[in-house]
Amino acid sequence: MHNILEKLFNFLYPIFRKIGLGSGFASYLSLFLNIALLCVLAYAIYVIFRLILVTVMVLIAQKTKTKFDDLLVTNKTAKYIAHLIPFLFIYKSVPIILERYEYWEGVFGKFVGIYIVLLILWIIRTVFNALRDYLKLKPRYSDKPIDSFIQVIMIILWAVGIAVIFSKLFDINQKELLTILGAVSAVIILIFRDTILGFVSSVQVSINDMVRIGDWITMDRFGADGDVIEINLATVKVRNFDNTTTTIPTYSLSSDSFQNWRGMLNSDGRRIKRHILIKASSIRFLEEKELNNLKQIHLISDYIDSRKTEIDTYNISNRIDKSLPINGRNLTNLGLFRKYITEYLYNYPGLNKNMLMLCRQLQSTSHGVPLEVYAFSEDKSFANYEYLMSDIFDHIIASVGYFDLEIFELSSEKDSHLP
């Protein structure tokens, strides 16, 4: 190859000398023509190889079933390889063309070499981008932080590339370059602090399966509440439910607390946990007449009969004085209402009957007695879940009056002026 290039670029100077041109003029003229010839040949090589490589790559992509070669075409890998070949030709030709001009040979040789290194890194980057897109099409890898690992590899390759560029630019050998890098390692660590932390966090996230792409996470510190759409070396992108995007530093996933809703979505139900406040002054014992009226409520009719029989038997056997309702055992309107809600939940379609389901009384507050519904909806989609929960509480709130109970409400300014 070297001999062919010497014959190609060294034949003009002797010809010019034979026709009587001076040494200096013949040298500069042959240099100018050789540079022009080099440019023409390099462009011709680029056009030919671009045509061949792109055509071959497209044909292979059309013939094969795999999507990887299609993604190589999309990322223009063949085009960048076609750029590389003529520059390798130029790199080999420059020492021959500039043989009589050592200074310019060194300058142009360095810059062409640097461009070749950058071009090789760019080609590797397109291959890794194609690999990333290909892996994301696979269900097994679609939720993995592939971007993070590819970025780490590219950072290492760029570090090697920059080291090669500096060694070429300043004529530094590899050992001296490593010594210099060791001396400035503290500065490098400071500059790439977030990157290093992000890489460690990405590994932890992947190994511990803390977050996947597509997970619904909530992180109050950053105002994030939505689906993870991207995990890379430095940041995690979350598309919130209001269609805004929140960017979270990757290392925050391992250093701060966040809520991942994947477990709920993979379970058999989505939890309903909501309460109403019952005014404490409306809670009382029920009289016989009221119990007879409440027996008309289908869901608790049998319960009232069995419970009343049990209570009457206890009170009679223990000779309880029932002239005062507080004596002995009695039914309260709140207890019966709680039982009604429980029966209503068990008969409500859309709730998972195999998961925990109850209506419970919580610690009394200054605003009343909380009565909480704890159940699980079979439908976990946001809209259907909210509709189901609202429908249940619409019924519960409307049912309160039948048990002569009252829901606590803060009095408005208008209410305070009423007589």
N, C-alpha and C positions, 0 to 999 in steps of 0.2 A: 504493500500500500504506500509506504514512504517513497519507494523508488518511482512509482507511477506519478505521485504528486510532484516529485522533484523534476521529472521530465516535463510535466504539464506546465509548471510555473517558471522553469529556468531556461526555456528555449528562446524567449524574446530578447533577453539581454545580449547574448552572443550575436544575434542577427543585427540588432541595432549597432553594435560595435563594428561589425563587418561592413555596414553601409556608410561608415565614417562618422557616426555620432560620437560626441564626447562621452567620457566615462560617467560624469555626473548626470548629464542630460539623459543618457541611455538608461541609467539606473532609475531615475525618477519616472521616466516614461514607461519602462517595463513594470515599475511598481504600480503606477496608476492603472495600466491595462490589466495587470494581474488581479488587482482589487476588483475591478469591474467584472473580470471573468469569474472570480470567486463568488461575487454576488449573484451573477446570472446562474452559475452552477448550483449554488445553495438554494436559490429560489426554485430552480427546476427540480432538484432533489425533493424539496418540500412538497411541491405540487404533485409529483409522481407518487411519493410515499403516502401523502394524504389521501389521494384517490384510491390507492391500493388498500391501505389500512382501513379507511372508513368503509369502503365497499365490502371488503372481506368481513369486517365486524358486523355490518348490517346483515349480510347474507347468513352469517353464523347465527345471529340473533333470530332471524326469521325461521331457520331450520330447526333450532333446538327448542325444547320445551321449557328449559330453565329461564327464569327471569333475570338472572345475574348478568348475562351478556347484553340484554336489553338495557339494563341500568348502566352498563359500561358505555353504551352508545349515548344514552341520555346525559351522562356526565362528561362526554366528549374526551374520553381517554385516548382514543385513536388519534384524534386531532393533535393532542399535546405530544404524543409519541412522534407524530410526523414533524412537529416543531423541533424535537430533540435531534433527529438524525442529521439535518443540515448543519446544526451547530456543532455536532461532533466532527463533521467534515471540515468546518471552519477552524475548529480547535487544532486539528491535525495540519491544516494548511498554513496557518499564521506563521509558525516558525520558519517555514520554507520561503514564503513571500517576503517576510521581514528579516531575512537572514542577515542582510547588511545593516539593519537598523535595530540593534540589540535593545535599546531603551524602549522603543515602540513595540517591539516584539514582546517584551515583558509586560508592558501596560495592557496591550490588547489581549495577550494570552491570559492574564489574570481576570480581566472582565468577562471574556468568553467563558472561562472556567467557572466563574461565579454564577453566570447565567445558566450554565448547564446544571450546576448543583441545584439552583432554585427550580429549574424546569423538572428535574428528577423528583424533587420533593412534591411539586405540583401534580405530577403524574401519579405518585404514590397516594396523594390526597384524593384524587378522583377515584382511584381503585377502592380506597377505604370508604369513600362516600357511597359508592355503588354497593359495597359489602354491607354497609349500615342499612341502606334502603332495602336490600335483599333480606336481611335478617328480620327487619321490621315486618316484612310480609309473612313471616313464619309465625304461627300462633305461639310456638314455644318460646320465641324471643321477643314478641311484640311488646311485652310489658317490662322488658329488662332495660337498664340504663346503658344501652349500647354506645350512645354518644359519648358518655364519660370515658369508657375504655379506649375508644378510637381517638379521643382528644389526648389522652395520656400518651398513647403510642406516637401520635403526631408531634407532641411536645418533645418527646425523646428524639425523634427523627430531626425535628427542627434544631434542637440543641446540637446534634451531631453535624447537621448541615452548616450551622453558623460557625461551629468549630473549624470545619473544613474551609469555609469562606475566609475566616480570619487567618488561618494558617497559609492560605494562598495569597491573601492580600498583603500580609506583612512578613511573609517568608518565615513563619514561626513553625518549628517542628512540633510534633504531637506532644512530646514530653513537656516541653516548655509551656505549651498551651494548657495542659492539664494542671501544671503548677500554678499558673495564673488563675485558672478557674477555681482551684482550691482556695486561693488567697481571697477571692471575692465571693466565696460561697455564702457567707453571712448576708451579703447584700442581695445575692440571688434568692436566698430563702425568704428574705424580707419582701422582695418584689413579687415572688410567686407564692406568698403566704396563702391567699385564698385558693389558689390552684391546688396547692399541696393538701390543704384541709379538705377541699372539694373532692380530691382523688380518694383520700382516706374514707371520707363519708360515703362516696359512691360504692366503694368496696363493702363497707359495713351495711349499707342499704341493700346491696345485692345479696350478700351472704345471709343476712338476717331476714331478708324478704320483708323489709319494713314498708316500702312503697313501690308500687308498680305504676307504669303508665296506664292511665284509665281509672286509677283509684280515686275515690272521692275523699278528700282530706279537708280538715278544718284546722287552721293555725291562726288563732286570734291575734298574736303579736304582729303578724304581717297582713292581717285582714283578708286572709285566704279562706275561701269556702267554695270548693268546686272540684273539678276533675283535673288530675295531673295530665298534661299534654306533652311534656318534655322533661327529661332528666339528663343534664349534661354535667361537665366537670365543675362548672362554677355556679350554676343556677338550676333551680327547678321551677318550671312554669306551670301555673295553675289557672285554668279558665274558670272563673267564678260563674255562679248561676245568673248573674246580671250581665254576662258576656264581657265583663272586663277581665284583664289578665294581671295576675299578681306574680311577681318574680321573687323567689325565696333563695337565699344562699344555700347551696347544697349541704354545707357543714352544719347548718341549723337543724337539719333533720336528725342529726345524732346528738346535738348539744341542747336542743330545746324540745319541749313537749308539743305534740300535735295529736290530732284525732284522725284515725283512719277508719272509714266506714265500710271497708271491704268485708269485714266479718259479718256485719249486718246484711249486706247485699248477698253474701253467700249462705246466710242462714235461712231458716224456714219462715221467718217473719220479721217485720219491722215494728219496733216497740212503740206502743202508745202509753204515755205517762203524763197525764194531765189531771188537774183537780179543779173542783169548784169549792167556794167558801160558803158554808152554811152558817147563818146567824145563830149564835149560841142561845139566844133568848127564845128562839122558836122551837127548840128541842124539848120534848115533854113525853110523859107516859100516854098511852092510848087507852081510851075507854071502850067498853063493850060495844056500844053503838057504832063507834068509829071502826072497830075491827070488822063488824058485819058489813059496813059499807066498802071497806078495802078488800073484802073477800071477792068482790066483783072483778077485781083485777086478776086476770087469768093466770099470769105468771107466778103469783104468790098465793093463790087461793088455797092450794093444798098445804103450802107451808104454814099459813095462818092457822088452819085447822089442827095440824099436827103439833105445832108449837103451842097453841092455846091449850090443847089437851094436856100436854106435858107440864105446862106452867100451873094449870088448875090442879092437877094431881099433886104436884109438889106443895102448893099452898095449902090444900086441904089436909094432906098427910102431916103437915107441920103446923096445922092450926094457926095459920097466918091471919092476922086481923087486916082485912082488906078495906076497912073504912077509910084508911089512908093509902093512896096508890103507891106510896114509897115503900110500904111493907111488902116483904116477899119478893117474888119474881114477877116481872112485867115486861110487856113489849113497849118499845119506844118508837116514835115516828121515824127517827133517824136510823135505828137498827133495821126497821122494816124497809125503809127506803134503800138502805145499803144492800139488803137481800134482793130487792127488786132489781137494782142495777146489775147485780151479779147474774141473776137469771136472764136478764135482758141481754147481757154480753154473751152468755152461752147459747142463746137462741139467735144471735145476730149473724147473718151470713157474711163471710169475708174475714172473720177472725179465725186464727189458728187455734183450734180447740186442744191440740196436743202440746201447746206451750202454756206457760204460766198465765193465768187469767184470774183477776180478783178486783174487788172494790174494797179499799181499805181507808180507815180513818187515821189521819196524821196528827201530830202534836198541835194542840190548839194554839192559835195566835191571837193577837189583838184585833185581827180582822175577821175572826170567826173560826169555825172548825173545818179544816180541809178534808174533803172527801175525794180520794184519788182513784182514778181508773188506771189499772195496770194490765195491759193486754198486748197482743201481737197481731198486726195485720198481715194477711197472707200476701196481699199485693204490696210490693215495696216501691213501686214507682211513685214519684213525688206527688203528682196531681191526684192519682187515685187514693193514695194514702191520706192526703189532706182532706179529700172529700169524705172518706170513710170516717175519719176522726171527727170531722165537723158534724156529720150526720148523727153520730152517736151522742155527741154533747148537745146537739139541738134537742134531741129527745129527752135527755137527762134533765136539762134546764126546764123544759116544758112540763116535766113530770113532778117537779119539786112541790108545786102547789097542791097536788092531790094528797100529799102527806102532811099538809099544813106546816110545811117548812118554808123558810125564807132564805134567799141568797143574799149574802152581804154585798152591799154597794156603798161606796162613799157618797155622801150627800153632796149634791151640787149647790152652787150659790143660789140658784133659783129655788131649789127645794127648801133651803133654810129660811126663806121668806114666806113660805106657805103657812097658813094658820093651822 
